[in-house]
Amino acid sequence: MLSSNSKPYLQAYNTKQGKSIPLLIMQKLIQWITATYQTTPLNIVYETPIEYRGRSPRLTVIFEHPEDQKVLLNKNGFTENQSQKKSILKKFISLVNELNLQNKYDTKSLFVVYDNFSDSFKSIYLSKTIHKEKGEHIIRDKFPETNLFQFITYNYCLILFLETENDVQKLKKNGVANEIKKTVYNLIRKHDSFNYISYEDFPIYFDSKQNLDEKYGGSMRAYFD
């Protein structure tokens, strides 16, 4: 997943907003990928090791949605097709030579990675918006009966820890869980400029401090491992 301050995320964000377009060499590579694999990346970004704190330069092929990159996976739908990655890398190197950009791009140890923008945006956006809109305070004030222990955003999901398992079951039975989901969704959707977040797919989970203590020794780190 792309981080909020990374070069690939920022360039993909600007491309999606229409504020910038991919570099000419990346446009040509995008056209080749589209023609070869029938899927179109949103952007492609080259980074030096210094830019992403790695050991070798990398080429990030950014698709808009996870389903857009499925054609570049093996038949099992999980592992990436390495021969396709090698083909993309080979094409990029040929474009570097064709456009006389050898001084700009180091291709000796270059490698290719895939990512998608929408999942990264939703994860980053959810956390920022919940904090900006003071979502936890709103839930505590509007639903005091929930016995809320902790309110956490984790990747693209929201987890509400109540005090006990009994609290969780009561919340689900009396319909308050659905009201909380509606409240949080209404908070965040007004800032969703790309319309990526739907009510049906918005993930909100309810758990308890009791479960956290009994199964994970009260450790959030152990809970998410």
TORZA-17347 format. One line per 3 residues: number of its first residue (from 1); their letters; for each residue x, y, z of C-alpha. Coordinates in Angstrom, 2 decimals. Each point is the difference from the previous one (the first is absolute). Example, Ala and Ser with C-alpha at 12.3 -4.5 7.8 and 13.67 -1.06 7.14 Angstrom:
<pts>
1> AS> 12.30:-4.50:7.80 | 1.37:3.44:-0.66
</pts>
This chain:
<pts>
1> MLS> 0.00:0.00:0.00 | 1.24:3.49:-0.84 | 0.83:2.38:2.84
4> SNS> -1.48:3.50:0.04 | 3.27:1.87:-0.51 | 1.55:-2.36:-2.54
7> KPY> 0.85:1.16:-3.50 | -2.20:-2.67:-1.68 | -3.05:0.91:2.11
10> LQA> 0.36:3.74:-0.51 | 0.49:-0.33:-3.75 | -2.93:-2.41:-0.33
13> YNT> -2.16:2.35:2.09 | 0.83:2.95:-2.26 | -0.65:-2.10:-3.09
16> KQG> -3.39:-1.10:1.32 | -0.89:3.62:0.79 | 1.02:1.07:-3.50
19> KSI> 2.74:2.29:1.29 | 2.81:-1.85:-1.76 | 0.63:-2.66:-2.62
22> PLL> 2.61:-2.79:-0.07 | 3.41:0.78:-1.50 | 0.36:-0.72:-3.71
25> IMQ> 2.00:-3.19:0.57 | -2.63:-1.19:2.48 | -2.79:0.85:-2.43
28> KLI> 1.67:-2.19:-2.60 | 0.42:-2.83:2.53 | -3.65:0.34:1.06
31> QWI> -1.08:-0.24:-3.63 | 2.12:-3.13:-0.44 | -1.41:-1.64:3.14
34> TAT> -3.53:0.83:-1.13 | 0.56:-1.50:-3.43 | 1.84:-3.05:1.35
37> YQT> -2.03:-0.90:3.10 | -3.33:1.83:-0.56 | 0.24:1.93:3.24
40> TPL> 0.99:3.63:0.45 | 2.13:1.35:2.86 | -0.91:3.35:1.52
43> NIV> 3.65:0.99:0.13 | 3.50:-1.49:0.11 | 2.65:1.49:2.26
46> YET> 3.77:-0.46:0.09 | 1.76:0.43:3.35 | 3.63:0.06:0.99
49> PIE> 1.06:-1.93:3.12 | 0.31:3.29:1.88 | -3.60:0.97:-0.82
52> YRG> -1.51:-3.09:1.59 | 2.86:-1.10:2.28 | 0.76:-3.18:-1.88
55> RSP> 3.04:-1.67:-1.51 | -0.85:0.11:-3.70 | -2.04:2.27:-2.26
58> RLT> -3.57:-1.13:-0.48 | -2.80:0.48:-2.48 | -3.47:0.10:1.57
61> VIF> -2.86:-0.81:-2.34 | -3.07:1.55:1.64 | -3.46:-1.21:-0.98
64> EHP> -3.12:1.80:1.11 | -1.77:-3.04:1.47 | 1.23:-3.43:1.19
67> EDQ> -2.04:-1.76:-2.69 | 1.91:1.94:-2.67 | 3.20:-1.87:0.81
70> KVL> -1.56:-3.47:0.23 | 0.98:-0.80:-3.59 | 3.63:0.30:1.14
73> LNK> -0.43:-2.71:2.61 | 0.43:-3.71:-0.43 | -3.05:-2.22:-0.42
76> NGF> -0.26:-0.48:3.77 | -0.91:3.71:0.24 | 2.54:0.75:2.72
79> TEN> 3.59:-0.23:-1.22 | 1.43:2.35:-2.61 | 1.02:-1.26:-3.42
82> QSQ> 3.75:0.56:-0.01 | 0.39:-0.42:-3.75 | -2.40:2.90:-0.55
85> KKS> 2.02:2.13:2.41 | 3.14:-0.81:-1.96 | -1.76:0.99:-3.22
88> ILK> -1.08:3.34:1.48 | 3.53:0.64:1.22 | 1.46:-0.92:-3.38
91> KFI> -2.40:2.37:-1.76 | 0.87:2.82:2.38 | 3.72:-0.47:-0.61
94> SLV> -0.58:0.04:-3.76 | -1.93:3.30:0.38 | 2.83:1.48:2.07
97> NEL> 2.41:-0.80:-2.83 | -2.42:1.13:-2.69 | -0.53:3.39:1.67
100> NLQ> 3.67:0.40:0.98 | -0.80:0.19:3.71 | 2.88:-2.15:1.25
103> NKY> 1.28:2.84:2.20 | -3.38:0.38:1.69 | -0.86:-3.63:0.72
106> DTK> 2.26:-2.61:1.58 | -1.25:-3.34:-1.36 | 2.80:-2.34:1.12
109> SLF> -1.72:-1.26:3.15 | -3.45:1.42:-0.68 | -3.00:-2.08:1.03
112> VVY> -3.76:0.26:-0.53 | -2.74:0.07:2.63 | -3.79:0.33:-0.30
115> DNF> -2.39:1.95:2.19 | -3.46:1.49:-0.21 | -1.10:3.51:0.83
118> SDS> -3.57:-0.49:1.22 | 0.87:-2.29:2.93 | 2.81:2.32:1.08
121> FKS> -2.23:3.07:-0.30 | -2.80:-1.59:2.05 | 2.38:-1.02:2.78
124> IYL> 1.72:3.39:0.19 | -3.21:1.94:-0.49 | -1.95:-1.89:2.67
127> SKT> 2.59:0.62:2.70 | 0.47:3.68:-0.87 | -3.73:0.73:-0.32
130> IHK> -0.99:-1.75:3.21 | 2.63:2.03:1.84 | -0.99:3.26:-1.74
133> EKG> -3.70:-0.48:0.67 | 0.61:-1.12:3.61 | -1.86:-3.23:-0.68
136> EHI> 0.80:-1.62:3.33 | -1.41:2.95:1.98 | -3.14:0.02:-2.13
139> IRD> -0.60:-3.72:0.60 | 0.61:0.35:3.74 | -2.36:2.99:0.26
142> KFP> -2.76:-1.35:-2.27 | 0.08:-3.60:1.27 | 1.02:0.14:3.70
145> ETN> -1.63:-3.39:0.62 | 2.64:-1.77:-2.07 | 2.58:-0.15:2.84
148> LFQ> 2.69:0.80:-2.59 | 3.49:-0.95:1.13 | 2.04:0.85:-3.10
151> FIT> -0.56:1.21:-3.55 | 2.58:-1.11:-2.59 | 0.54:0.44:-3.73
154> YNY> 2.10:-2.80:-1.47 | 0.74:0.05:-3.72 | -3.42:0.41:-1.62
157> CLI> -2.18:-1.03:2.91 | -1.31:1.40:3.24 | 0.00:-2.05:3.19
160> LFL> -1.98:0.98:3.08 | 1.01:-1.75:3.20 | -2.76:-0.01:2.60
163> ETE> 0.57:-1.01:3.60 | -1.56:-3.50:-0.02 | -1.22:-2.66:-2.39
166> NDV> -3.47:0.55:1.41 | 0.22:3.65:-1.08 | 0.84:-1.12:-3.54
169> QKL> -2.94:-2.39:-0.20 | -2.45:2.59:1.36 | 1.24:2.57:-2.53
172> KKN> -0.65:-2.38:-2.89 | -3.39:-1.12:1.24 | -1.47:3.44:0.71
175> GVA> 1.06:1.48:-3.35 | 2.46:2.52:1.44 | 2.86:-1.63:-1.93
178> NEI> -1.72:0.91:-3.27 | -0.64:3.55:1.22 | 3.67:0.40:0.86
181> KKT> 1.00:-1.20:-3.46 | -2.37:2.51:-1.62 | 1.34:2.82:2.17
184> VYN> 3.64:-0.74:-0.83 | -0.74:-0.52:-3.69 | -1.78:3.36:-0.20
187> LIR> 3.02:1.63:1.63 | 2.47:-1.25:-2.56 | -1.92:-0.18:-3.28
190> KHD> -0.21:3.78:-0.43 | 3.79:0.12:-0.38 | 0.25:-2.97:-2.38
193> SFN> 0.80:1.90:-3.19 | 0.52:-3.21:-2.01 | -3.18:-1.80:1.16
196> YIS> 1.98:-3.07:1.00 | -1.82:-0.66:3.26 | -3.46:-1.58:-0.06
199> YED> -2.20:-0.66:3.01 | -0.29:-3.71:-0.80 | 3.75:-0.52:-0.19
202> FPI> 0.95:2.29:2.86 | 1.63:-2.32:2.56 | -0.81:0.65:3.64
205> YFD> 0.56:-2.65:2.67 | -0.98:-0.28:3.64 | 2.12:-1.80:2.55
208> SKQ> 0.56:0.24:3.73 | 2.69:0.79:2.54 | -1.03:-3.26:1.64
211> NLD> 0.95:-1.96:-3.12 | 3.21:2.02:-0.39 | 1.02:-0.78:3.58
214> EKY> -0.99:-3.67:0.02 | 1.39:-1.01:-3.42 | 2.83:2.46:-0.58
217> GGS> 1.13:0.99:3.47 | -1.26:3.52:-0.59 | 2.56:0.55:-2.78
220> MRA> -1.13:1.82:-3.14 | 3.19:-1.10:-1.70 | -0.83:-3.67:0.61
223> YFD> -3.59:0.65:-1.14 | 1.07:1.30:-3.41 | 2.87:-2.45:-0.59
</pts>
